[in-house]
C-alpha cells in the first residue's frame, strides 16, 4: 500500500517518497512534506536551472544557488 502525505507543493494528498532525497533538516522537511510527483517536478526544473545558468555542482556557491531555488520552487521560501 502506498503511503500518503499531504504535499504542500501539490496542495493535496499524494504518494510519499521512499527515502529522504536530500541531506539534513531540509531533507527531512522535503521527505515529510513533498510527494514523489512534486520531487520529480523539482528534478526536471533543477536540470533546466543547471543547464541554463551553467552551474557547476562541484562549486559550493553554485550548490547554494540551487538549494535556494529548490526552497523557492517547493516551499515558496528562501
PDB file of N, CA, C and O in Angstrom:
ATOM      1  N   UNK A   1       0.841  -1.183   0.000  1.00  0.00           N
ATOM      2  CA  UNK A   1       0.000   0.000   0.000  1.00  0.00           C
ATOM      3  C   UNK A   1       0.888   1.249   0.000  1.00  0.00           C
ATOM      4  O   UNK A   1       1.878   1.318   0.728  1.00  0.00           O
ATOM      5  N   UNK A   2       0.526   2.212  -0.811  1.00  0.00           N
ATOM      6  CA  UNK A   2       1.277   3.462  -0.876  1.00  0.00           C
ATOM      7  C   UNK A   2       1.031   4.294   0.372  1.00  0.00           C
ATOM      8  O   UNK A   2      -0.089   4.378   0.876  1.00  0.00           O
ATOM      9  N   UNK A   3       2.093   4.900   0.854  1.00  0.00           N
ATOM     10  CA  UNK A   3       1.973   5.808   1.988  1.00  0.00           C
ATOM     11  C   UNK A   3       1.641   7.180   1.436  1.00  0.00           C
ATOM     12  O   UNK A   3       2.291   7.656   0.506  1.00  0.00           O
ATOM     13  N   UNK A   4       0.636   7.813   2.004  1.00  0.00           N
ATOM     14  CA  UNK A   4       0.212   9.110   1.520  1.00  0.00           C
ATOM     15  C   UNK A   4       0.591  10.202   2.507  1.00  0.00           C
ATOM     16  O   UNK A   4       0.602   9.989   3.719  1.00  0.00           O
ATOM     17  N   UNK A   5       0.903  11.377   1.967  1.00  0.00           N
ATOM     18  CA  UNK A   5       1.143  12.567   2.772  1.00  0.00           C
ATOM     19  C   UNK A   5       0.366  13.709   2.137  1.00  0.00           C
ATOM     20  O   UNK A   5      -0.063  13.615   0.987  1.00  0.00           O
ATOM     21  N   UNK A   6       0.187  14.789   2.892  1.00  0.00           N
ATOM     22  CA  UNK A   6      -0.354  15.997   2.285  1.00  0.00           C
ATOM     23  C   UNK A   6       0.833  16.751   1.729  1.00  0.00           C
ATOM     24  O   UNK A   6       1.677  17.236   2.483  1.00  0.00           O
ATOM     25  N   UNK A   7       0.902  16.852   0.415  1.00  0.00           N
ATOM     26  CA  UNK A   7       2.012  17.511  -0.258  1.00  0.00           C
ATOM     27  C   UNK A   7       1.750  19.019  -0.293  1.00  0.00           C
ATOM     28  O   UNK A   7       0.744  19.471  -0.839  1.00  0.00           O
ATOM     29  N   UNK A   8       2.672  19.793   0.300  1.00  0.00           N
ATOM     30  CA  UNK A   8       2.487  21.250   0.329  1.00  0.00           C
ATOM     31  C   UNK A   8       2.691  21.879  -1.044  1.00  0.00           C
ATOM     32  O   UNK A   8       2.210  22.987  -1.285  1.00  0.00           O
ATOM     33  N   UNK A   9       3.378  21.214  -1.930  1.00  0.00           N
ATOM     34  CA  UNK A   9       3.578  21.718  -3.288  1.00  0.00           C
ATOM     35  C   UNK A   9       2.315  21.522  -4.133  1.00  0.00           C
ATOM     36  O   UNK A   9       1.844  22.449  -4.791  1.00  0.00           O
ATOM     37  N   UNK A  10       1.783  20.316  -4.103  1.00  0.00           N
ATOM     38  CA  UNK A  10       0.583  19.999  -4.891  1.00  0.00           C
ATOM     39  C   UNK A  10      -0.702  20.425  -4.184  1.00  0.00           C
ATOM     40  O   UNK A  10      -1.752  20.550  -4.814  1.00  0.00           O
ATOM     41  N   UNK A  11      -0.612  20.645  -2.878  1.00  0.00           N
ATOM     42  CA  UNK A  11      -1.757  21.018  -2.042  1.00  0.00           C
ATOM     43  C   UNK A  11      -2.847  19.945  -2.054  1.00  0.00           C
ATOM     44  O   UNK A  11      -4.041  20.241  -2.088  1.00  0.00           O
ATOM     45  N   UNK A  12      -2.393  18.690  -2.025  1.00  0.00           N
ATOM     46  CA  UNK A  12      -3.324  17.568  -1.939  1.00  0.00           C
ATOM     47  C   UNK A  12      -2.555  16.334  -1.461  1.00  0.00           C
ATOM     48  O   UNK A  12      -1.324  16.328  -1.427  1.00  0.00           O
ATOM     49  N   UNK A  13      -3.295  15.300  -1.097  1.00  0.00           N
ATOM     50  CA  UNK A  13      -2.648  14.056  -0.687  1.00  0.00           C
ATOM     51  C   UNK A  13      -2.027  13.381  -1.895  1.00  0.00           C
ATOM     52  O   UNK A  13      -2.608  13.340  -2.979  1.00  0.00           O
ATOM     53  N   UNK A  14      -0.827  12.852  -1.678  1.00  0.00           N
ATOM     54  CA  UNK A  14      -0.100  12.199  -2.759  1.00  0.00           C
ATOM     55  C   UNK A  14       0.880  11.204  -2.149  1.00  0.00           C
ATOM     56  O   UNK A  14       1.112  11.203  -0.940  1.00  0.00           O
ATOM     57  N   UNK A  15       1.444  10.369  -2.993  1.00  0.00           N
ATOM     58  CA  UNK A  15       2.347   9.318  -2.532  1.00  0.00           C
ATOM     59  C   UNK A  15       3.639   9.897  -1.950  1.00  0.00           C
ATOM     60  O   UNK A  15       4.273  10.770  -2.542  1.00  0.00           O
ATOM     61  N   UNK A  16       4.005   9.387  -0.782  1.00  0.00           N
ATOM     62  CA  UNK A  16       5.225   9.818  -0.099  1.00  0.00           C
ATOM     63  C   UNK A  16       6.446   9.215  -0.788  1.00  0.00           C
ATOM     64  O   UNK A  16       6.361   8.163  -1.423  1.00  0.00           O
ATOM     65  N   UNK A  17       7.568   9.889  -0.654  1.00  0.00           N
ATOM     66  CA  UNK A  17       8.821   9.387  -1.221  1.00  0.00           C
ATOM     67  C   UNK A  17       9.292   8.147  -0.456  1.00  0.00           C
ATOM     68  O   UNK A  17       8.919   7.943   0.699  1.00  0.00           O
ATOM     69  N   UNK A  18      10.105   7.330  -1.105  1.00  0.00           N
ATOM     70  CA  UNK A  18      10.599   6.100  -0.494  1.00  0.00           C
ATOM     71  C   UNK A  18      11.742   6.351   0.481  1.00  0.00           C
ATOM     72  O   UNK A  18      11.958   5.566   1.404  1.00  0.00           O
ATOM     73  N   UNK A  19      12.467   7.434   0.280  1.00  0.00           N
ATOM     74  CA  UNK A  19      13.616   7.752   1.130  1.00  0.00           C
ATOM     75  C   UNK A  19      13.832   9.262   1.131  1.00  0.00           C
ATOM     76  O   UNK A  19      13.286   9.977   0.290  1.00  0.00           O
ATOM     77  N   UNK A  20      14.628   9.737   2.077  1.00  0.00           N
ATOM     78  CA  UNK A  20      14.953  11.163   2.162  1.00  0.00           C
ATOM     79  C   UNK A  20      15.884  11.527   1.013  1.00  0.00           C
ATOM     80  O   UNK A  20      17.010  11.032   0.962  1.00  0.00           O
ATOM     81  N   UNK A  21      15.444  12.383   0.085  1.00  0.00           N
ATOM     82  CA  UNK A  21      16.218  12.647  -1.136  1.00  0.00           C
ATOM     83  C   UNK A  21      17.304  13.710  -1.001  1.00  0.00           C
ATOM     84  O   UNK A  21      18.077  13.932  -1.934  1.00  0.00           O
ATOM     85  N   UNK A  22      17.366  14.367   0.154  1.00  0.00           N
ATOM     86  CA  UNK A  22      18.303  15.474   0.355  1.00  0.00           C
ATOM     87  C   UNK A  22      18.778  15.411   1.803  1.00  0.00           C
ATOM     88  O   UNK A  22      18.001  15.029   2.679  1.00  0.00           O
ATOM     89  N   UNK A  23      20.023  15.772   2.081  1.00  0.00           N
ATOM     90  CA  UNK A  23      20.539  15.632   3.446  1.00  0.00           C
ATOM     91  C   UNK A  23      20.039  16.720   4.408  1.00  0.00           C
ATOM     92  O   UNK A  23      19.515  17.751   3.986  1.00  0.00           O
ATOM     93  N   UNK A  24      20.212  16.466   5.683  1.00  0.00           N
ATOM     94  CA  UNK A  24      19.975  17.457   6.724  1.00  0.00           C
ATOM     95  C   UNK A  24      18.515  17.727   7.043  1.00  0.00           C
ATOM     96  O   UNK A  24      17.616  16.975   6.666  1.00  0.00           O
ATOM     97  N   UNK A  25      18.313  18.839   7.759  1.00  0.00           N
ATOM     98  CA  UNK A  25      16.968  19.235   8.170  1.00  0.00           C
ATOM     99  C   UNK A  25      16.076  19.536   6.966  1.00  0.00           C
ATOM    100  O   UNK A  25      14.895  19.190   6.957  1.00  0.00           O
ATOM    101  N   UNK A  26      16.647  20.176   5.962  1.00  0.00           N
ATOM    102  CA  UNK A  26      15.870  20.449   4.749  1.00  0.00           C
ATOM    103  C   UNK A  26      15.414  19.141   4.108  1.00  0.00           C
ATOM    104  O   UNK A  26      14.288  19.049   3.621  1.00  0.00           O
ATOM    105  N   UNK A  27      16.276  18.136   4.105  1.00  0.00           N
ATOM    106  CA  UNK A  27      15.917  16.831   3.568  1.00  0.00           C
ATOM    107  C   UNK A  27      14.769  16.189   4.320  1.00  0.00           C
ATOM    108  O   UNK A  27      13.895  15.567   3.715  1.00  0.00           O
ATOM    109  N   UNK A  28      14.767  16.336   5.647  1.00  0.00           N
ATOM    110  CA  UNK A  28      13.663  15.793   6.459  1.00  0.00           C
ATOM    111  C   UNK A  28      12.357  16.498   6.119  1.00  0.00           C
ATOM    112  O   UNK A  28      11.306  15.867   6.009  1.00  0.00           O
ATOM    113  N   UNK A  29      12.440  17.819   5.954  1.00  0.00           N
ATOM    114  CA  UNK A  29      11.245  18.595   5.595  1.00  0.00           C
ATOM    115  C   UNK A  29      10.717  18.156   4.232  1.00  0.00           C
ATOM    116  O   UNK A  29       9.512  17.984   4.053  1.00  0.00           O
ATOM    117  N   UNK A  30      11.613  17.979   3.284  1.00  0.00           N
ATOM    118  CA  UNK A  30      11.220  17.521   1.946  1.00  0.00           C
ATOM    119  C   UNK A  30      10.578  16.142   2.024  1.00  0.00           C
ATOM    120  O   UNK A  30       9.537  15.900   1.412  1.00  0.00           O
ATOM    121  N   UNK A  31      11.199  15.241   2.778  1.00  0.00           N
ATOM    122  CA  UNK A  31      10.685  13.874   2.906  1.00  0.00           C
ATOM    123  C   UNK A  31       9.279  13.858   3.511  1.00  0.00           C
ATOM    124  O   UNK A  31       8.431  13.065   3.100  1.00  0.00           O
ATOM    125  N   UNK A  32       9.040  14.727   4.476  1.00  0.00           N
ATOM    126  CA  UNK A  32       7.760  14.725   5.183  1.00  0.00           C
ATOM    127  C   UNK A  32       6.673  15.558   4.523  1.00  0.00           C
ATOM    128  O   UNK A  32       5.493  15.361   4.815  1.00  0.00           O
ATOM    129  N   UNK A  33       7.041  16.488   3.637  1.00  0.00           N
ATOM    130  CA  UNK A  33       6.033  17.405   3.098  1.00  0.00           C
ATOM    131  C   UNK A  33       5.955  17.463   1.577  1.00  0.00           C
ATOM    132  O   UNK A  33       5.072  18.125   1.032  1.00  0.00           O
ATOM    133  N   UNK A  34       6.867  16.779   0.883  1.00  0.00           N
ATOM    134  CA  UNK A  34       6.896  16.834  -0.582  1.00  0.00           C
ATOM    135  C   UNK A  34       6.712  15.421  -1.147  1.00  0.00           C
ATOM    136  O   UNK A  34       7.425  14.496  -0.758  1.00  0.00           O
ATOM    137  N   UNK A  35       5.768  15.264  -2.050  1.00  0.00           N
ATOM    138  CA  UNK A  35       5.454  13.951  -2.625  1.00  0.00           C
ATOM    139  C   UNK A  35       6.455  13.567  -3.718  1.00  0.00           C
ATOM    140  O   UNK A  35       7.278  14.372  -4.154  1.00  0.00           O
ATOM    141  N   UNK A  36       6.349  12.311  -4.140  1.00  0.00           N
ATOM    142  CA  UNK A  36       7.184  11.818  -5.255  1.00  0.00           C
ATOM    143  C   UNK A  36       6.958  12.651  -6.515  1.00  0.00           C
ATOM    144  O   UNK A  36       7.909  13.010  -7.210  1.00  0.00           O
ATOM    145  N   UNK A  37       5.713  12.949  -6.797  1.00  0.00           N
ATOM    146  CA  UNK A  37       5.382  13.708  -8.006  1.00  0.00           C
ATOM    147  C   UNK A  37       6.020  15.094  -7.961  1.00  0.00           C
ATOM    148  O   UNK A  37       6.630  15.536  -8.934  1.00  0.00           O
ATOM    149  N   UNK A  38       5.875  15.771  -6.829  1.00  0.00           N
ATOM    150  CA  UNK A  38       6.438  17.115  -6.686  1.00  0.00           C
ATOM    151  C   UNK A  38       7.960  17.075  -6.758  1.00  0.00           C
ATOM    152  O   UNK A  38       8.578  17.949  -7.366  1.00  0.00           O
ATOM    153  N   UNK A  39       8.567  16.059  -6.137  1.00  0.00           N
ATOM    154  CA  UNK A  39      10.030  15.946  -6.183  1.00  0.00           C
ATOM    155  C   UNK A  39      10.506  15.736  -7.613  1.00  0.00           C
ATOM    156  O   UNK A  39      11.516  16.313  -8.016  1.00  0.00           O
ATOM    157  N   UNK A  40       9.805  14.929  -8.377  1.00  0.00           N
ATOM    158  CA  UNK A  40      10.177  14.711  -9.783  1.00  0.00           C
ATOM    159  C   UNK A  40      10.027  15.992 -10.606  1.00  0.00           C
ATOM    160  O   UNK A  40      10.809  16.232 -11.526  1.00  0.00           O
ATOM    161  N   UNK A  41       9.027  16.813 -10.279  1.00  0.00           N
ATOM    162  CA  UNK A  41       8.890  18.108 -10.947  1.00  0.00           C
ATOM    163  C   UNK A  41      10.106  18.980 -10.626  1.00  0.00           C
ATOM    164  O   UNK A  41      10.615  19.690 -11.494  1.00  0.00           O
ATOM    165  N   UNK A  42      10.571  18.920  -9.358  1.00  0.00           N
ATOM    166  CA  UNK A  42      11.762  19.685  -8.989  1.00  0.00           C
ATOM    167  C   UNK A  42      12.994  19.182  -9.746  1.00  0.00           C
ATOM    168  O   UNK A  42      13.794  19.989 -10.218  1.00  0.00           O
ATOM    169  N   UNK A  43      13.156  17.880  -9.868  1.00  0.00           N
ATOM    170  CA  UNK A  43      14.319  17.318 -10.562  1.00  0.00           C
ATOM    171  C   UNK A  43      14.359  17.827 -12.008  1.00  0.00           C
ATOM    172  O   UNK A  43      15.427  18.161 -12.521  1.00  0.00           O
ATOM    173  N   UNK A  44      13.212  17.885 -12.652  1.00  0.00           N
ATOM    174  CA  UNK A  44      13.157  18.421 -14.026  1.00  0.00           C
ATOM    175  C   UNK A  44      13.549  19.891 -14.043  1.00  0.00           C
ATOM    176  O   UNK A  44      14.317  20.324 -14.901  1.00  0.00           O
ATOM    177  N   UNK A  45      13.022  20.651 -13.098  1.00  0.00           N
ATOM    178  CA  UNK A  45      13.351  22.084 -13.019  1.00  0.00           C
ATOM    179  C   UNK A  45      14.829  22.288 -12.692  1.00  0.00           C
ATOM    180  O   UNK A  45      15.478  23.184 -13.232  1.00  0.00           O
ATOM    181  N   UNK A  46      15.351  21.448 -11.802  1.00  0.00           N
ATOM    182  CA  UNK A  46      16.763  21.519 -11.417  1.00  0.00           C
ATOM    183  C   UNK A  46      17.674  21.333 -12.628  1.00  0.00           C
ATOM    184  O   UNK A  46      18.655  22.059 -12.789  1.00  0.00           O
ATOM    185  N   UNK A  47      17.353  20.376 -13.461  1.00  0.00           N
ATOM    186  CA  UNK A  47      18.145  20.110 -14.662  1.00  0.00           C
ATOM    187  C   UNK A  47      18.162  21.333 -15.578  1.00  0.00           C
ATOM    188  O   UNK A  47      19.202  21.697 -16.127  1.00  0.00           O
ATOM    189  N   UNK A  48      17.008  21.954 -15.734  1.00  0.00           N
ATOM    190  CA  UNK A  48      16.920  23.160 -16.555  1.00  0.00           C
ATOM    191  C   UNK A  48      17.788  24.272 -15.967  1.00  0.00           C
ATOM    192  O   UNK A  48      18.528  24.935 -16.695  1.00  0.00           O
ATOM    193  N   UNK A  49      17.699  24.477 -14.655  1.00  0.00           N
ATOM    194  CA  UNK A  49      18.486  25.532 -13.998  1.00  0.00           C
ATOM    195  C   UNK A  49      19.993  25.300 -14.142  1.00  0.00           C
ATOM    196  O   UNK A  49      20.749  26.225 -14.440  1.00  0.00           O
ATOM    197  N   UNK A  50      20.412  24.063 -13.927  1.00  0.00           N
ATOM    198  CA  UNK A  50      21.839  23.735 -14.033  1.00  0.00           C
ATOM    199  C   UNK A  50      22.340  24.047 -15.443  1.00  0.00           C
ATOM    200  O   UNK A  50      23.413  24.626 -15.613  1.00  0.00           O
ATOM    201  N   UNK A  51      21.574  23.668 -16.428  1.00  0.00           N
ATOM    202  CA  UNK A  51      21.986  23.897 -17.817  1.00  0.00           C
ATOM    203  C   UNK A  51      21.924  25.368 -18.217  1.00  0.00           C
ATOM    204  O   UNK A  51      22.861  25.883 -18.827  1.00  0.00           O
ATOM    205  N   UNK A  52      20.833  26.044 -17.879  1.00  0.00           N
ATOM    206  CA  UNK A  52      20.677  27.439 -18.294  1.00  0.00           C
ATOM    207  C   UNK A  52      21.676  28.360 -17.605  1.00  0.00           C
ATOM    208  O   UNK A  52      22.236  29.259 -18.231  1.00  0.00           O
ATOM    209  N   UNK A  53      21.896  28.132 -16.313  1.00  0.00           N
ATOM    210  CA  UNK A  53      22.801  29.002 -15.557  1.00  0.00           C
ATOM    211  C   UNK A  53      24.241  28.482 -15.556  1.00  0.00           C
ATOM    212  O   UNK A  53      25.133  29.091 -14.965  1.00  0.00           O
ATOM    213  N   UNK A  54      24.450  27.344 -16.230  1.00  0.00           N
ATOM    214  CA  UNK A  54      25.774  26.719 -16.313  1.00  0.00           C
ATOM    215  C   UNK A  54      26.383  26.520 -14.922  1.00  0.00           C
ATOM    216  O   UNK A  54      27.536  26.870 -14.669  1.00  0.00           O
ATOM    217  N   UNK A  55      25.565  25.945 -14.030  1.00  0.00           N
ATOM    218  CA  UNK A  55      26.002  25.711 -12.654  1.00  0.00           C
ATOM    219  C   UNK A  55      26.936  24.515 -12.594  1.00  0.00           C
ATOM    220  O   UNK A  55      26.759  23.532 -13.314  1.00  0.00           O
ATOM    221  N   UNK A  56      27.925  24.612 -11.733  1.00  0.00           N
ATOM    222  CA  UNK A  56      28.891  23.536 -11.514  1.00  0.00           C
ATOM    223  C   UNK A  56      28.648  22.984 -10.113  1.00  0.00           C
ATOM    224  O   UNK A  56      28.853  23.689  -9.125  1.00  0.00           O
ATOM    225  N   UNK A  57      28.219  21.746 -10.023  1.00  0.00           N
ATOM    226  CA  UNK A  57      27.872  21.171  -8.737  1.00  0.00           C
ATOM    227  C   UNK A  57      29.084  20.887  -7.843  1.00  0.00           C
ATOM    228  O   UNK A  57      28.921  20.504  -6.685  1.00  0.00           O
ATOM    229  N   UNK A  58      30.285  21.070  -8.370  1.00  0.00           N
ATOM    230  CA  UNK A  58      31.486  20.978  -7.545  1.00  0.00           C
ATOM    231  C   UNK A  58      31.766  22.304  -6.846  1.00  0.00           C
ATOM    232  O   UNK A  58      32.589  22.366  -5.932  1.00  0.00           O
ATOM    233  N   UNK A  59      31.086  23.359  -7.272  1.00  0.00           N
ATOM    234  CA  UNK A  59      31.276  24.690  -6.729  1.00  0.00           C
ATOM    235  C   UNK A  59      30.240  24.935  -5.623  1.00  0.00           C
ATOM    236  O   UNK A  59      29.036  24.845  -5.867  1.00  0.00           O
ATOM    237  N   UNK A  60      30.713  25.246  -4.405  1.00  0.00           N
ATOM    238  CA  UNK A  60      29.837  25.446  -3.243  1.00  0.00           C
ATOM    239  C   UNK A  60      28.809  26.554  -3.487  1.00  0.00           C
ATOM    240  O   UNK A  60      27.640  26.400  -3.134  1.00  0.00           O
ATOM    241  N   UNK A  61      29.230  27.656  -4.080  1.00  0.00           N
ATOM    242  CA  UNK A  61      28.295  28.769  -4.303  1.00  0.00           C
ATOM    243  C   UNK A  61      27.203  28.385  -5.313  1.00  0.00           C
ATOM    244  O   UNK A  61      26.063  28.831  -5.180  1.00  0.00           O
ATOM    245  N   UNK A  62      27.528  27.581  -6.299  1.00  0.00           N
ATOM    246  CA  UNK A  62      26.526  27.109  -7.258  1.00  0.00           C
ATOM    247  C   UNK A  62      25.529  26.163  -6.591  1.00  0.00           C
ATOM    248  O   UNK A  62      24.336  26.199  -6.891  1.00  0.00           O
ATOM    249  N   UNK A  63      26.017  25.323  -5.693  1.00  0.00           N
ATOM    250  CA  UNK A  63      25.116  24.422  -4.954  1.00  0.00           C
ATOM    251  C   UNK A  63      24.175  25.218  -4.063  1.00  0.00           C
ATOM    252  O   UNK A  63      23.009  24.856  -3.903  1.00  0.00           O
ATOM    253  N   UNK A  64      24.678  26.301  -3.483  1.00  0.00           N
ATOM    254  CA  UNK A  64      23.855  27.164  -2.628  1.00  0.00           C
ATOM    255  C   UNK A  64      22.766  27.838  -3.460  1.00  0.00           C
ATOM    256  O   UNK A  64      21.621  27.942  -3.021  1.00  0.00           O
ATOM    257  N   UNK A  65      23.123  28.292  -4.655  1.00  0.00           N
ATOM    258  CA  UNK A  65      22.138  28.883  -5.567  1.00  0.00           C
ATOM    259  C   UNK A  65      21.028  27.875  -5.866  1.00  0.00           C
ATOM    260  O   UNK A  65      19.845  28.214  -5.831  1.00  0.00           O
ATOM    261  N   UNK A  66      21.414  26.651  -6.157  1.00  0.00           N
ATOM    262  CA  UNK A  66      20.438  25.616  -6.489  1.00  0.00           C
ATOM    263  C   UNK A  66      19.550  25.291  -5.286  1.00  0.00           C
ATOM    264  O   UNK A  66      18.348  25.074  -5.441  1.00  0.00           O
ATOM    265  N   UNK A  67      20.135  25.257  -4.100  1.00  0.00           N
ATOM    266  CA  UNK A  67      19.346  24.980  -2.889  1.00  0.00           C
ATOM    267  C   UNK A  67      18.326  26.097  -2.657  1.00  0.00           C
ATOM    268  O   UNK A  67      17.180  25.824  -2.298  1.00  0.00           O
ATOM    269  N   UNK A  68      18.731  27.333  -2.856  1.00  0.00           N
ATOM    270  CA  UNK A  68      17.807  28.465  -2.711  1.00  0.00           C
ATOM    271  C   UNK A  68      16.666  28.342  -3.710  1.00  0.00           C
ATOM    272  O   UNK A  68      15.505  28.560  -3.363  1.00  0.00           O
ATOM    273  N   UNK A  69      16.994  27.994  -4.946  1.00  0.00           N
ATOM    274  CA  UNK A  69      15.964  27.807  -5.977  1.00  0.00           C
ATOM    275  C   UNK A  69      15.026  26.652  -5.621  1.00  0.00           C
ATOM    276  O   UNK A  69      13.827  26.715  -5.894  1.00  0.00           O
ATOM    277  N   UNK A  70      15.576  25.597  -5.011  1.00  0.00           N
ATOM    278  CA  UNK A  70      14.761  24.451  -4.606  1.00  0.00           C
ATOM    279  C   UNK A  70      13.756  24.868  -3.534  1.00  0.00           C
ATOM    280  O   UNK A  70      12.589  24.485  -3.605  1.00  0.00           O
ATOM    281  N   UNK A  71      14.189  25.641  -2.548  1.00  0.00           N
ATOM    282  CA  UNK A  71      13.288  26.105  -1.488  1.00  0.00           C
ATOM    283  C   UNK A  71      12.183  26.983  -2.077  1.00  0.00           C
ATOM    284  O   UNK A  71      11.019  26.865  -1.696  1.00  0.00           O
ATOM    285  N   UNK A  72      12.557  27.861  -3.006  1.00  0.00           N
ATOM    286  CA  UNK A  72      11.558  28.712  -3.654  1.00  0.00           C
ATOM    287  C   UNK A  72      10.549  27.886  -4.446  1.00  0.00           C
ATOM    288  O   UNK A  72       9.346  28.138  -4.388  1.00  0.00           O
ATOM    289  N   UNK A  73      11.047  26.908  -5.180  1.00  0.00           N
ATOM    290  CA  UNK A  73      10.197  26.076  -6.026  1.00  0.00           C
ATOM    291  C   UNK A  73       9.245  25.217  -5.193  1.00  0.00           C
ATOM    292  O   UNK A  73       8.044  25.179  -5.462  1.00  0.00           O
ATOM    293  N   UNK A  74       9.777  24.530  -4.187  1.00  0.00           N
ATOM    294  CA  UNK A  74       8.972  23.572  -3.422  1.00  0.00           C
ATOM    295  C   UNK A  74       8.133  24.218  -2.331  1.00  0.00           C
ATOM    296  O   UNK A  74       6.993  23.813  -2.103  1.00  0.00           O
ATOM    297  N   UNK A  75       8.694  25.229  -1.647  1.00  0.00           N
ATOM    298  CA  UNK A  75       8.029  25.776  -0.473  1.00  0.00           C
ATOM    299  C   UNK A  75       7.681  27.265  -0.591  1.00  0.00           C
ATOM    300  O   UNK A  75       7.059  27.824   0.313  1.00  0.00           O
ATOM    301  N   UNK A  76       8.071  27.906  -1.682  1.00  0.00           N
ATOM    302  CA  UNK A  76       7.863  29.344  -1.874  1.00  0.00           C
ATOM    303  C   UNK A  76       8.551  30.153  -0.773  1.00  0.00           C
ATOM    304  O   UNK A  76       8.028  31.167  -0.312  1.00  0.00           O
ATOM    305  N   UNK A  77       9.751  29.679  -0.355  1.00  0.00           N
ATOM    306  CA  UNK A  77      10.520  30.386   0.676  1.00  0.00           C
ATOM    307  C   UNK A  77      11.984  30.417   0.300  1.00  0.00           C
ATOM    308  O   UNK A  77      12.430  29.619  -0.524  1.00  0.00           O
ATOM    309  N   UNK A  78      12.740  31.331   0.893  1.00  0.00           N
ATOM    310  CA  UNK A  78      14.188  31.431   0.626  1.00  0.00           C
ATOM    311  C   UNK A  78      14.990  30.709   1.645  1.00  0.00           C
ATOM    312  O   UNK A  78      16.219  30.695   1.566  1.00  0.00           O
TER     313      UNK A  78
END
